[in-house]
Amino acid sequence: MNRLQTLLAATDLSAHAERAARRAAILARSSGARLQLLHVLDERELAQLEAEAAFRSADLSHAWEDLARRELQALAQDLSQAHGVVVQPQACRGQPFEEIVAAALLCDLLVLGAQGQHALRDFFVGTTADRLARKAPCPLLVVRDRPAGPYERVLVPTDLGPHDEELVEAAMLVAPQASAVALHVAEFPFEGRLRLAGARPEDIDRHRAQAGVAAREHVQSVLERAGVPEGRVLVRIAHGDPARAVCDQALEMAADLVVMRKRSTSALGDWLLGSVTRHVMAQVHCDVLMLPAPDA
């Protein structure tokens, strides 16, 4: 994410999708990017509705499409007037996932509401949002909160990988004025067994302290490579379960954005998203920016 030039906000015209569109408008204004507003009329839903005997005599598909286009145009005008940006609305018929992915290929950021036609807990059970979270060809911003302005508090979890600086750069790009925390969670999975095996507590504590120092040095080097001024981002090191630690830190600092990567660590790919990312997406109450996996 070197620069935001074209933003794509996908909307099903629900209230939650409107939040995402407004966040996209705020980002478009601050970055000078173009904003495209896309609504896809699901052909399968239209076909199912028209198949009902009570509606066979009515030309519902055209009426439905006309209504959607009017609502989309009204939303575009509202966003343009409220945020001072040019919005390009587009409505089309098709399968939402395929149409959104095709449009996202030409964009720098896809913005999506965390909840639309489906409940939040259904986000990761086969919905269009779930599939986009796993397969979006560009960075994906999942919006939960109604935006009041630019992001103010950003959390960037790092895993000491070779691409951590990209996470930091993305955070600085999307939230240039926000206070930021770079968090690394140091895992020590065999601590319990070592204690049972008779390892001295002071040796275990020393190992944890050494791991923490090494992690802090790595995160500091990541910030330097990303060109972040000294003191601009606070570095924190935690121990324990990564997903829980990220959620706890987000809650503690009242983060309004978490920046993560769709990296998988399981043998089966964990649906190409990663167990930590999936858990954080399901639990945090703020927006989440997900970058594609390095090999995507």
C-alpha positions as CSV (number, residue, x, y, z in Angstrom):
1,M,0.0,0.0,0.0
2,N,2.4,2.7,-1.2
3,R,-0.5,5.1,-2.1
4,L,-4.3,5.2,-2.1
5,Q,-5.5,6.2,-5.6
6,T,-8.7,4.2,-6.0
7,L,-11.0,3.1,-3.2
8,L,-13.8,0.6,-3.7
9,A,-16.7,0.6,-1.2
10,A,-19.0,-2.4,-1.8
11,T,-22.5,-1.9,-0.4
12,D,-25.7,-3.9,-0.1
13,L,-27.4,-0.7,0.9
14,S,-27.8,-1.8,4.5
15,A,-27.0,0.5,7.5
16,H,-23.8,-1.3,8.2
17,A,-22.7,-1.0,4.6
18,E,-23.4,2.7,4.8
19,R,-20.9,3.0,7.6
20,A,-18.3,1.4,5.4
21,A,-19.1,3.8,2.6
22,R,-18.7,6.8,4.9
23,R,-15.4,5.5,6.2
24,A,-14.3,5.1,2.5
25,A,-15.3,8.7,1.8
26,I,-13.3,10.0,4.8
27,L,-10.2,8.1,3.5
28,A,-10.8,9.3,0.0
29,R,-10.9,12.9,1.1
30,S,-7.7,12.6,3.3
31,S,-5.7,10.7,0.6
32,G,-7.1,12.4,-2.6
33,A,-8.2,9.0,-3.9
34,R,-11.1,8.2,-6.2
35,L,-14.1,6.6,-4.6
36,Q,-16.1,3.9,-6.4
37,L,-19.4,2.8,-4.8
38,L,-20.5,-0.6,-6.0
39,H,-23.8,-2.4,-5.4
40,V,-24.4,-5.8,-6.9
41,L,-28.0,-7.1,-7.3
42,D,-27.8,-10.8,-6.6
43,E,-29.2,-12.6,-9.6
44,R,-30.0,-15.7,-7.5
45,E,-32.1,-13.7,-5.1
46,L,-34.0,-12.0,-8.0
47,A,-34.6,-15.3,-9.7
48,Q,-35.9,-16.9,-6.5
49,L,-38.3,-13.9,-5.9
50,E,-39.6,-14.0,-9.4
51,A,-40.2,-17.7,-9.2
52,E,-42.8,-17.2,-6.4
53,A,-46.3,-17.6,-7.9
54,A,-47.6,-14.4,-6.3
55,F,-45.0,-12.3,-8.2
56,R,-44.9,-13.9,-11.6
57,S,-47.0,-11.3,-13.2
58,A,-44.9,-8.4,-12.1
59,D,-41.7,-7.2,-13.7
60,L,-39.9,-7.3,-10.3
61,S,-36.4,-7.5,-11.5
62,H,-36.5,-4.1,-13.3
63,A,-38.4,-2.5,-10.5
64,W,-35.9,-3.9,-7.9
65,E,-33.0,-2.7,-10.0
66,D,-34.4,0.8,-10.5
67,L,-35.0,1.1,-6.7
68,A,-31.4,0.0,-6.0
69,R,-30.0,2.4,-8.5
70,R,-32.0,5.3,-6.9
71,E,-30.8,4.4,-3.4
72,L,-27.2,4.0,-4.6
73,Q,-27.3,7.4,-6.3
74,A,-28.8,9.0,-3.2
75,L,-26.0,7.6,-1.1
76,A,-23.4,8.7,-3.5
77,Q,-24.7,12.3,-3.5
78,D,-24.9,12.3,0.3
79,L,-21.3,11.1,0.6
80,S,-20.1,13.7,-1.9
81,Q,-21.8,16.6,-0.2
82,A,-20.9,15.5,3.4
83,H,-17.2,14.7,2.7
84,G,-16.4,16.8,-0.4
85,V,-15.3,13.9,-2.6
86,V,-16.3,12.7,-6.0
87,V,-18.2,9.4,-5.8
88,Q,-18.7,7.1,-8.7
89,P,-21.8,4.9,-8.1
90,Q,-22.2,1.6,-10.0
91,A,-25.0,-0.9,-9.9
92,C,-24.8,-4.2,-11.7
93,R,-26.5,-7.6,-11.7
94,G,-24.5,-10.8,-11.0
95,Q,-23.0,-12.8,-8.2
96,P,-21.8,-10.4,-5.5
97,F,-18.5,-12.2,-4.7
98,E,-17.4,-12.4,-8.3
99,E,-18.4,-8.9,-9.2
100,I,-16.7,-7.3,-6.2
101,V,-13.5,-9.3,-6.7
102,A,-13.4,-8.3,-10.4
103,A,-13.8,-4.6,-9.4
104,A,-11.2,-4.9,-6.6
105,L,-8.6,-6.0,-9.0
106,L,-8.3,-2.4,-10.2
107,C,-8.4,-0.8,-6.7
108,D,-5.9,-0.1,-3.9
109,L,-8.3,-0.8,-1.1
110,L,-11.7,-2.6,-0.7
111,V,-13.9,-1.3,2.0
112,L,-16.7,-3.5,3.4
113,G,-19.2,-3.4,6.2
114,A,-18.7,-6.1,8.8
115,Q,-22.4,-6.7,9.0
116,G,-24.9,-6.5,6.2
117,Q,-27.5,-9.0,5.3
118,H,-26.0,-11.4,7.9
119,A,-25.3,-11.2,11.6
120,L,-21.8,-10.6,12.8
121,R,-21.4,-14.1,14.1
122,D,-22.1,-15.4,10.6
123,F,-19.3,-13.3,9.1
124,F,-17.0,-16.4,8.8
125,V,-19.5,-19.1,7.8
126,G,-19.7,-18.8,4.0
127,T,-21.1,-15.3,3.5
128,T,-19.9,-13.0,0.7
129,A,-18.0,-11.1,3.4
130,D,-16.3,-14.2,4.6
131,R,-15.2,-15.1,1.0
132,L,-13.9,-11.6,0.4
133,A,-11.9,-11.7,3.6
134,R,-10.1,-14.8,2.4
135,K,-9.9,-14.0,-1.3
136,A,-9.9,-10.2,-1.8
137,P,-7.0,-9.4,-4.3
138,C,-6.2,-6.1,-2.5
139,P,-6.1,-4.9,1.1
140,L,-9.5,-5.1,2.8
141,L,-10.9,-2.7,5.3
142,V,-13.7,-4.2,7.4
143,V,-15.7,-1.4,9.0
144,R,-17.7,-1.9,12.2
145,D,-18.1,1.5,13.8
146,R,-19.9,4.6,12.4
147,P,-17.0,6.9,11.6
148,A,-16.9,10.3,13.2
149,G,-13.6,11.3,11.6
150,P,-10.1,10.0,10.9
151,Y,-8.7,7.1,12.9
152,E,-7.2,8.1,16.2
153,R,-5.8,4.9,17.8
154,V,-4.2,2.1,15.7
155,L,-2.9,-1.3,16.8
156,V,-0.4,-3.1,14.6
157,P,0.3,-6.7,15.7
158,T,3.6,-8.1,14.3
159,D,4.9,-11.6,14.2
160,L,8.6,-10.9,13.6
161,G,8.1,-11.9,9.9
162,P,9.9,-10.4,6.9
163,H,7.0,-8.3,5.8
164,D,6.1,-6.6,9.1
165,E,7.1,-3.2,7.8
166,E,4.3,-3.4,5.3
167,L,1.8,-3.5,8.1
168,V,3.4,-0.4,9.7
169,E,3.4,1.4,6.4
170,A,-0.3,0.5,5.8
171,A,-1.2,1.8,9.2
172,M,0.6,5.1,8.6
173,L,-1.0,5.5,5.2
174,V,-4.6,4.9,6.4
175,A,-4.2,6.6,9.8
176,P,-1.4,9.1,9.4
177,Q,-2.4,11.2,12.4
178,A,-3.3,8.4,14.8
179,S,-1.4,7.3,17.9
180,A,-0.1,3.8,17.2
181,V,1.0,0.7,19.1
182,A,3.1,-2.0,17.5
183,L,2.5,-5.2,19.4
184,H,4.4,-8.5,19.4
185,V,3.1,-11.5,21.3
186,A,5.9,-13.8,22.3
187,E,4.7,-17.4,22.6
188,F,6.3,-19.9,24.9
189,P,4.1,-23.0,24.3
190,F,6.2,-25.5,26.3
191,E,6.4,-23.4,29.5
192,G,3.9,-25.7,31.3
193,R,5.8,-28.9,30.4
194,L,9.1,-27.4,31.3
195,R,7.8,-26.5,34.7
196,L,6.4,-30.0,35.2
197,A,9.8,-31.4,34.0
198,G,11.5,-29.5,36.8
199,A,12.9,-26.5,35.0
200,R,13.7,-23.7,37.4
201,P,11.3,-20.8,37.4
202,E,14.2,-18.3,37.2
203,D,15.5,-20.0,34.0
204,I,12.1,-19.8,32.4
205,D,11.7,-16.2,33.4
206,R,15.2,-15.5,32.0
207,H,14.2,-17.1,28.7
208,R,11.0,-15.1,28.5
209,A,12.9,-11.9,29.3
210,Q,15.5,-12.6,26.6
211,A,12.8,-13.4,24.0
212,G,11.1,-10.1,24.9
213,V,14.3,-8.1,24.4
214,A,15.0,-9.7,21.0
215,A,11.4,-9.1,20.0
216,R,11.5,-5.4,20.9
217,E,14.7,-4.9,19.0
218,H,13.2,-6.5,16.0
219,V,10.0,-4.4,16.1
220,Q,12.2,-1.3,16.5
221,S,14.1,-2.2,13.4
222,V,10.8,-2.7,11.5
223,L,9.8,0.8,12.4
224,E,13.1,2.1,11.2
225,R,12.8,0.3,7.9
226,A,9.3,1.7,7.5
227,G,10.6,5.2,8.0
228,V,8.7,5.9,11.2
229,P,10.2,8.7,13.2
230,E,11.5,7.7,16.6
231,G,8.8,7.7,19.3
232,R,6.0,7.9,16.7
233,V,4.9,4.3,17.4
234,L,4.8,2.8,20.9
235,V,6.3,-0.8,21.0
236,R,4.7,-3.3,23.4
237,I,5.7,-6.9,24.0
238,A,3.2,-9.4,25.5
239,H,3.3,-13.1,26.3
240,G,0.7,-15.8,25.9
241,D,-2.0,-16.5,23.3
242,P,-1.6,-14.1,20.4
243,A,-5.2,-13.7,19.5
244,R,-6.3,-13.1,23.1
245,A,-3.4,-10.6,23.6
246,V,-4.3,-8.6,20.5
247,C,-7.9,-8.4,21.5
248,D,-6.9,-7.4,25.1
249,Q,-4.6,-4.7,23.8
250,A,-7.2,-3.4,21.4
251,L,-9.7,-3.1,24.2
252,E,-7.2,-1.5,26.6
253,M,-6.2,1.2,24.2
254,A,-9.7,1.7,22.8
255,A,-8.3,1.1,19.3
256,D,-10.5,2.1,16.4
257,L,-8.4,0.2,13.9
258,V,-6.3,-3.0,13.9
259,V,-3.9,-3.7,11.0
260,M,-3.2,-7.3,10.3
261,R,-2.2,-9.7,7.5
262,K,-4.2,-12.6,6.1
263,R,-1.4,-15.0,6.9
264,S,-2.1,-18.7,7.4
265,T,0.0,-20.8,9.8
266,S,-1.9,-24.1,9.8
267,A,-1.2,-27.1,7.7
268,L,-4.5,-26.8,5.8
269,G,-4.2,-23.0,5.4
270,D,-7.0,-22.3,7.9
271,W,-9.2,-21.2,5.1
272,L,-6.4,-18.9,3.8
273,L,-7.0,-16.4,6.6
274,G,-5.1,-17.6,9.7
275,S,-6.5,-18.6,13.1
276,V,-5.2,-15.4,14.9
277,T,-6.7,-13.1,12.2
278,R,-10.0,-15.0,12.3
279,H,-10.3,-14.8,16.0
280,V,-9.4,-11.1,16.1
281,M,-12.0,-10.4,13.4
282,A,-14.7,-12.2,15.3
283,Q,-13.9,-10.6,18.7
284,V,-12.6,-7.0,18.3
285,H,-15.1,-4.2,18.3
286,C,-13.2,-1.9,16.0
287,D,-12.4,-1.8,12.3
288,V,-9.8,-4.2,10.9
289,L,-7.5,-3.6,7.9
290,M,-6.3,-6.9,6.4
291,L,-3.4,-7.0,4.0
292,P,-3.1,-10.0,1.5
293,A,-0.7,-12.8,2.4
294,P,2.8,-12.1,1.0
295,D,2.5,-14.8,-1.6
296,A,-1.0,-13.6,-2.7
